[in-house]
Amino acid sequence: MYLLWLISFLSSAETLNVSKLKPDCDSVYRETYTSAFEFVLKLVTSKETYMRPFIDGLPSFVYVDMYVTSIADVNEKAQTLSTQVKLVTAWFNGIPLWEYYEECGFELFHANKELFWTPDLLIKESIKTDYGTTPSPYLQLHIWPISVSIDILALTTACRMDLYKFPFDTQTCNITFHSAVHTSKELVIHPLSEAKFITQDSKHLFEAQGEWELLLINPSNFNGTVLGNLHDLLVYQITIKRRPLLYVINIIIPVFFFLVLDVTSFFIDANGADKLSFKVTLLLAISVLLLILNDTLPSTADKLPLIGIYCSVIFSLIGIGILETIIVNYLMAKGAERRSAALMEKTAAVTGRDDSVRNQQILPDSIRDENEINSSLYWVRVARVTDVAFFILYIITIIVFLSVLGKNWIS
Ligand SMILES: *[C@@H]1O[C@H](CO)[C@@H](O)[C@H](O)[C@H]1NC(C)=O
């Protein structure tokens, strides 16, 4: 019903502007303004304007528009959203100013907020609510009996964030308005404009080009209990999307690159200790990135974020690679040991050839040397096969892991 007043007010605003052009309007406007002013003054001195305005036991109707003008901070660890919002609140004020309507453009005047009843709106999720600028002490009193108050608020609200797809995530945060003392029988809150307009205007007002992009602001109205009392609630659902580029460049690509380096380190000669120290360096580099990640992501997440899985699986893969290198090195060393043992015996046999007693033992000695060399070759071969088999398994694991992860992550 009061919405009709609002609409008629908006539509008549244009005709009023035109009629302002009438030449004799100045004095009429002044007279109307003065008499309306005196009328309101009388109401204020009798303290009638302190009471909640309503008709016939109906609830008071309050209309709210909230525009998000900037997103100051999104704290994943504390699960809070800090925004700057412009709040337009309009309500039926019950002051019969429409009697002063005439053609000459008198439509509103401004009065001190303190002298009138104002809706006591609270924000359910609020952790901290401040005025973004100095609060305006005034109200607009329109002759279609509504009052309008405009505030800029700096809000910090609790927001449950789902970081499963971090940094390719979209968050939805609620900002819920309700009256502090009035139940749903006494005060009803409705959105003033549609979701489309609020989103459009917010994007228009949105100044900063930060990490977050504003996708949608969707108001909805329903009843709900707050601490045992049934209140009328107005929920603004704010949907924001992260721009992931920074995290892709700083974490995802470096970690992937370390993995690629780890794969190519297969081609470093396995006999040297170089390969091992190279791989350990890679492991350390990844653990530095894990530390950075640890600063961003909350430990309370019920589903482990995919980026955490990504980093720790790659960390483990490189760790397993190091174990494998150690084993292969061990096998190689074992082979080399056998061979040098065999060579030593052979040279000993060759130098002792003059000894006639030893001559008879040349044959069985050479057979033993053959065995030693064979077993040395055997260990080297085992090492090679292990290395190649591991490499193939490693590549397959990486491909399967990355494709499964990528499918979950980007979709
Ligand atoms: C946000 O509000 C919607 C209703 O508009 C509700 O369905 C949803 O559960 C709320 N989310 C949170 C986290 O409270």
PDBQT file of the ligand as one rigid body, heavy atoms in Angstrom, charges set to zero:
ROOT
HETATM    1  C1  LIG A 501      21.823 -16.478   3.479  1.00  0.00    +0.000 C 
HETATM    2  O1  LIG A 501      20.488 -16.188   3.219  1.00  0.00    +0.000 OA
HETATM    3  C2  LIG A 501      19.795 -17.166   2.469  1.00  0.00    +0.000 C 
HETATM    4  C3  LIG A 501      18.388 -16.693   2.246  1.00  0.00    +0.000 C 
HETATM    5  O2  LIG A 501      18.347 -15.559   1.477  1.00  0.00    +0.000 OA
HETATM    6  C4  LIG A 501      19.814 -18.481   3.200  1.00  0.00    +0.000 C 
HETATM    7  O3  LIG A 501      19.189 -19.472   2.420  1.00  0.00    +0.000 OA
HETATM    8  C5  LIG A 501      21.233 -18.881   3.492  1.00  0.00    +0.000 C 
HETATM    9  O4  LIG A 501      21.261 -20.051   4.253  1.00  0.00    +0.000 OA
HETATM   10  C6  LIG A 501      21.950 -17.775   4.231  1.00  0.00    +0.000 C 
HETATM   11  N1  LIG A 501      23.332 -18.149   4.385  1.00  0.00    +0.000 N 
HETATM   12  C7  LIG A 501      23.961 -18.095   5.551  1.00  0.00    +0.000 C 
HETATM   13  C8  LIG A 501      25.386 -18.509   5.552  1.00  0.00    +0.000 C 
HETATM   14  O5  LIG A 501      23.399 -17.766   6.568  1.00  0.00    +0.000 OA
ENDROOT
TORSDOF 0
